[in-house]
Amino acid sequence: MSADSRPATGPQLVQAWQTRGPLAWALRPLSWLYGALLGLRRWAYRLGCFPTQRLPVPVLVVGNVVVGGAGKTPTVIGLVQHLRARGWTPGVVSRGHGRSQDGCLPVDADTDSAVAGDEPTLIARHTGAPLVVGRDRVAAGRLLLERHPEVDIVVSDDGMQHWALARDLTVVVFDARGTGNGWLLPAGLLREPWPARPWGQGALLVLHTQTPQHPLAGSSPHPAFTATRQLASTALAPNGGQLAWTDWAQQPPEALGAFAGIAQPERFFEMLRERGLHLQHTLALPDHAPASAFLHALEGQAAGTVWLCTEKDAVKLFPLLRERPDLQIWAVPLTQTLPSAFLAAVDAALQGLSSRHGHQTP
C-alpha cells in the first residue's frame, strides 16, 4: 500500500462518504481489508521492518487523514512565512503529485510545473523557500539540506502517512467535510483511523481550513484551531496584470465562466458565486489535471467568455497561453489566515528543539 496513493473518486462515491448509506455499507468489507493492511504497515514500521529515519534538523509535517485536498498548500505557505518571521530558515519537501519525472528534484519559482508538480511550484513562488520534490521524503530532505545547509527546519508537504520520515510536529488539516461518515476507504474518506496518533514523539495539532459541517468522528485529544480563508479581490493575468474581478458583480462581462482542476472544484465555484458573480459556464476537471486537459476542455466553449481559475491551475496553464490570445483567463488567488492561537501552539511545540538535531534538547 502506497502512502501517497490518491484513489480516483466520482460524485456518487464522494456523496456516499458523508453518510452511512447503502453504498457505504456495501463497501464496508473492503474498508476492513484496507484497515487490516494499514495496520500491518504500521506494525512493520514499529518493528523496524521498514526504517523511520531522522533528518539532522526538526521536521514539521503538514498532512491530512482524508482523501482529496483539505487546504494543505495554503497552510504550508502560511507556516513557512511564519517560521521565517520567527527566525527560522525553513525549507520544504513535497511529493509533487502530477509531476512527469521520478527521483528528487530541486524546485524554484521558475521550475516548470509539469516536472515539479503544481502544488510545489505554487509553494515555491509564494515563499521563495528552498524546495525539493520526491516520492522519498527522506532522500528529498537530504538533498535539500545538502544544497541549502542554511536550512534549519524542514516542512514536509502532504507527509502524514509517509512514516519513513521522522517528524517533530504534525499539523493535520481538515476542510468542511470533516471525517465524513467516519469510515476508512473505500467506504469512507479516511486514509487512516481518526483520532490518529502522532507518528513518533512530536505533538499533533488540528487545523480546520473551513468550518466543519459535521463534528470530527470520535473525541480528539489534539488541540484544534480554525483558519479563515477567502478569495483575493484581485485576479491575475498570464502577463502579470491585475484586475479587481469583484467589480464584475456590478458590471459583469458578456459571458463569465470558471474552471478548476482541484479536489473540490465546486467549492471554488461556490466561493465565486458568494462574491456576487453569475457564472454562465463551469468546468470541473480532476485534481492535478494537466494543462492540455484544460485547453481541450475549453475548446468549443462560448467565444468571448472570460474564465476564472485557481492559482493552482494557473501555474500549469499560464505558460501555454502566450500562444492562445483567444482565451481570456484570470487566476483568482485564495488567501488563508492562520489563527494566532494556532501559530502560538506551533511555536510552543518547536520550542526547545535543536535547530541542527531535530529532537528535544535538555
C-alpha positions in Angstrom: 0.0 0.0 0.0 1.5 3.3 -1.1 1.5 6.1 1.4 0.9 8.6 -1.5 -1.9 6.8 -3.2 -4.8 9.0 -4.3 -7.8 6.9 -5.4 -10.0 8.2 -8.1 -13.3 9.4 -6.9 -16.7 10.1 -8.5 -19.5 12.3 -7.3 -21.6 9.3 -6.2 -18.8 8.0 -4.1 -17.9 11.4 -2.6 -21.6 11.8 -1.6 -21.6 8.3 -0.1 -18.7 9.1 2.1 -20.7 11.7 4.0 -23.3 9.3 5.3 -23.5 5.6 6.2 -25.9 4.8 3.4 -26.3 1.7 1.2 -23.2 2.3 -1.0 -21.0 2.9 2.1 -22.3 -0.3 3.7 -21.7 -2.2 0.5 -18.0 -1.1 0.6 -17.6 -1.7 4.3 -15.9 -5.1 3.9 -13.3 -3.5 1.7 -12.6 -0.8 4.3 -12.0 -3.6 6.8 -9.4 -5.1 4.5 -7.9 -1.6 3.9 -7.7 -1.1 7.7 -6.0 -4.5 8.2 -3.4 -3.7 5.5 -2.8 -0.3 7.1 -2.4 -1.8 10.5 0.2 -4.3 9.1 2.1 -1.5 7.5 2.1 0.5 10.8 3.4 -2.5 12.7 6.1 -3.2 10.1 7.4 0.3 10.7 7.2 -0.1 14.5 9.1 -3.4 14.4 11.8 -1.9 12.2 11.0 -3.9 9.1 10.7 -0.5 7.4 13.1 2.1 8.8 12.0 5.5 10.0 14.8 7.9 9.5 15.5 11.3 11.1 16.9 14.4 9.4 19.5 16.4 11.3 17.0 19.3 11.6 13.5 19.5 13.0 10.7 18.3 10.7 7.2 19.8 10.6 4.7 17.6 8.7 1.5 19.1 7.1 -0.9 16.4 6.0 -4.4 15.1 6.3 -6.2 11.8 7.0 -8.9 12.3 4.4 -8.9 11.8 0.6 -8.6 14.9 -1.5 -7.3 18.4 -0.8 -8.2 19.9 2.5 -6.1 23.1 2.4 -2.6 21.8 2.9 -0.9 24.0 0.3 -2.0 27.4 1.8 -1.2 26.0 5.2 2.3 25.1 4.2 2.8 28.6 2.7 1.5 30.3 5.8 3.7 28.1 8.1 6.8 28.8 6.0 6.2 32.5 6.2 5.5 32.4 9.9 8.7 30.3 10.6 10.8 32.7 8.7 9.3 35.6 10.7 10.2 33.8 13.9 13.9 33.5 12.9 13.9 30.0 11.3 15.3 29.3 7.8 12.7 26.8 6.5 12.9 24.5 3.5 10.2 22.4 2.0 9.9 18.8 0.7 6.9 17.6 -1.2 5.7 14.5 -3.1 5.0 16.6 -6.2 1.7 14.9 -7.4 1.2 15.2 -11.1 4.8 15.6 -12.0 6.2 13.9 -15.1 9.5 12.7 -13.6 10.7 10.4 -10.8 13.5 11.0 -8.4 14.3 14.1 -6.3 14.3 17.5 -8.0 15.1 20.9 -6.6 12.3 23.4 -7.4 12.3 27.2 -7.6 9.8 29.8 -8.8 10.8 29.2 -12.4 10.6 25.5 -12.5 8.1 24.0 -14.9 5.1 22.7 -13.0 5.0 19.7 -15.4 8.2 18.4 -13.9 7.8 19.7 -10.3 4.0 19.3 -9.7 1.5 22.2 -9.4 1.4 22.5 -5.6 5.2 22.6 -5.1 5.5 25.2 -7.8 2.9 27.3 -6.1 4.6 27.0 -2.8 8.0 28.0 -4.3 6.5 31.0 -5.9 4.7 32.2 -2.8 7.5 31.6 -0.3 10.8 31.6 -2.2 11.9 28.9 0.2 14.3 26.1 -0.9 12.2 23.2 -2.0 12.8 19.6 -3.2 10.2 17.2 -4.6 10.4 13.4 -4.5 8.4 10.4 -3.5 11.1 9.5 -1.0 10.8 12.4 1.5 13.9 11.3 3.4 16.0 11.5 0.2 14.4 14.8 -0.7 15.2 16.2 2.7 18.8 15.1 2.5 19.2 16.7 -0.9 17.5 19.9 0.3 20.0 20.1 3.3 22.9 19.3 1.0 22.1 22.1 -1.4 21.0 24.5 1.3 23.0 24.0 4.5 21.4 27.2 5.9 18.0 25.4 6.3 17.4 24.7 9.9 13.8 23.3 9.7 12.0 21.2 7.1 8.3 21.5 6.3 7.0 18.3 4.7 4.0 18.9 2.5 1.4 16.1 2.4 3.5 13.8 4.6 1.0 12.4 7.2 1.2 8.8 6.1 4.9 9.0 5.0 6.2 7.2 8.1 9.7 6.7 6.7 10.4 10.3 7.7 10.5 11.1 11.5 8.8 14.3 12.5 8.8 16.6 15.5 5.4 18.3 14.9 2.4 17.2 12.8 -0.4 19.5 11.6 -3.5 17.6 10.3 -5.7 19.7 8.0 -9.5 19.3 7.7 -11.9 21.1 5.4 -15.7 21.3 5.8 -16.1 17.6 5.2 -14.5 16.8 8.5 -14.1 13.0 8.7 -17.3 12.3 6.7 -19.0 9.1 7.8 -16.0 8.2 9.9 -15.1 5.1 8.0 -11.9 4.1 6.2 -11.5 3.9 2.4 -13.4 3.0 0.3 -16.5 3.1 2.5 -15.5 6.5 3.8 -13.0 9.2 3.1 -10.5 8.3 5.9 -7.0 7.3 4.9 -6.3 6.2 8.4 -8.4 5.9 11.6 -9.3 9.1 13.4 -8.3 10.2 16.0 -4.8 9.4 14.7 -1.8 9.1 16.9 1.2 11.2 16.2 3.9 9.3 14.4 6.8 9.5 16.8 7.0 11.7 19.9 6.1 15.0 18.4 2.9 16.9 19.1 -0.1 16.9 16.7 -2.3 19.9 16.0 -5.6 20.0 14.1 -6.3 22.9 11.7 -9.7 23.4 10.1 -9.4 25.4 6.9 -13.2 25.6 6.8 -15.9 25.5 9.5 -16.7 21.7 9.7 -20.2 20.8 8.6 -20.1 17.8 11.0 -18.0 17.2 14.1 -14.9 15.0 13.7 -15.5 11.3 14.4 -14.5 10.4 17.9 -13.2 12.6 20.7 -9.9 14.0 19.7 -7.2 14.7 22.3 -5.4 17.1 19.9 -5.7 20.9 20.1 -7.9 22.2 17.2 -8.0 25.6 15.5 -9.9 27.1 12.6 -8.3 29.3 9.9 -10.1 31.9 7.9 -9.8 31.9 4.1 -11.3 33.9 1.3 -10.7 34.7 -2.4 -8.4 37.7 -3.0 -10.2 40.7 -4.5 -7.6 40.9 -7.3 -7.3 38.5 -10.2 -4.0 37.8 -12.0 -3.5 37.7 -15.8 -1.0 35.5 -17.7 1.1 38.6 -18.5 1.3 39.6 -14.8 -1.5 42.1 -15.0 -4.0 42.5 -12.2 -7.7 43.3 -12.1 -10.3 43.8 -9.4 -12.5 41.0 -10.6 -15.1 41.7 -7.8 -16.2 44.7 -9.9 -17.8 42.1 -12.3 -20.5 41.5 -9.7 -21.9 45.0 -10.6 -20.7 45.1 -14.3 -20.4 41.6 -15.5 -18.7 40.7 -18.8 -20.8 39.4 -21.6 -20.1 35.8 -20.6 -18.4 34.6 -17.5 -17.1 31.1 -16.6 -14.9 29.3 -14.1 -13.0 26.1 -14.2 -10.9 24.2 -11.7 -8.8 21.0 -11.5 -8.7 20.7 -7.8 -10.0 18.2 -5.3 -13.3 20.1 -4.7 -13.9 22.4 -7.8 -17.5 23.1 -6.8 -16.2 24.8 -3.7 -14.2 27.3 -5.9 -17.3 28.0 -8.0 -19.4 28.4 -4.8 -16.9 31.0 -3.4 -17.1 33.0 -6.6 -20.9 33.0 -6.5 -20.8 34.1 -2.9 -18.9 37.2 -4.0 -21.8 38.1 -6.3 -20.7 36.6 -9.6 -23.1 35.0 -12.0 -21.3 32.1 -13.7 -22.8 31.1 -17.1 -20.3 28.2 -17.5 -18.4 25.9 -15.1 -15.9 23.2 -15.9 -14.7 20.7 -13.3 -11.6 18.7 -14.1 -9.8 16.0 -12.0 -7.3 17.1 -9.3 -3.8 17.7 -10.8 -5.2 17.6 -14.4 -2.5 18.6 -16.9 -2.6 21.8 -18.8 -3.5 20.0 -22.0 -6.7 18.8 -20.4 -7.8 22.3 -19.6 -7.1 23.5 -23.1 -9.1 20.6 -24.5 -12.0 21.2 -22.2 -12.1 24.9 -23.2 -12.3 24.1 -26.9 -15.7 24.6 -28.3 -16.8 26.8 -25.3 -18.6 30.1 -26.0 -16.3 32.5 -27.8 -15.5 35.7 -25.8 -16.1 34.0 -22.4 -14.0 35.4 -19.6 -12.7 32.5 -17.5 -11.6 32.4 -13.9 -9.4 29.7 -12.4 -7.5 28.9 -9.3 -3.8 29.7 -8.8 -3.0 26.0 -8.7 -4.4 25.6 -12.2 -2.7 28.8 -13.4 0.8 27.6 -12.7 0.3 24.9 -15.3 -1.8 26.8 -17.8 -0.5 30.3 -17.9 2.8 29.4 -19.7 0.8 28.0 -22.6 -1.5 31.0 -23.0 1.1 33.1 -24.8 0.1 31.2 -27.9 -3.6 31.4 -27.2 -4.6 35.1 -27.3 -8.2 34.0 -28.0 -8.6 32.7 -24.4 -9.3 35.3 -21.6 -8.3 33.6 -18.4 -7.7 35.1 -15.0 -6.5 33.4 -11.8 -8.2 34.2 -8.5 -5.8 33.5 -5.6 -7.0 32.1 -2.3 -5.8 33.8 0.9 -5.7 32.0 4.2 -5.0 33.5 7.6 -3.7 31.2 10.3 -5.1 32.0 13.8 -2.7 33.5 16.3 -3.5 30.7 18.8 -2.5 28.1 16.3 0.8 29.8 15.5 1.5 30.1 19.2 0.9 26.4 19.6 3.3 25.7 16.7 5.9 27.9 18.4 5.4 26.1 21.7 5.8 22.7 20.0 9.0 23.8 18.4 10.5 25.5 21.5 13.5 23.6 22.8 14.2 21.8 19.5 17.8 21.9 18.4 18.0 23.5 15.0 20.6 21.0 13.9 19.4 17.9 15.6 15.6 17.8 15.3 14.9 16.4 18.8 14.2 17.8 22.2 17.2 19.1 24.0 17.6 19.4 27.7 
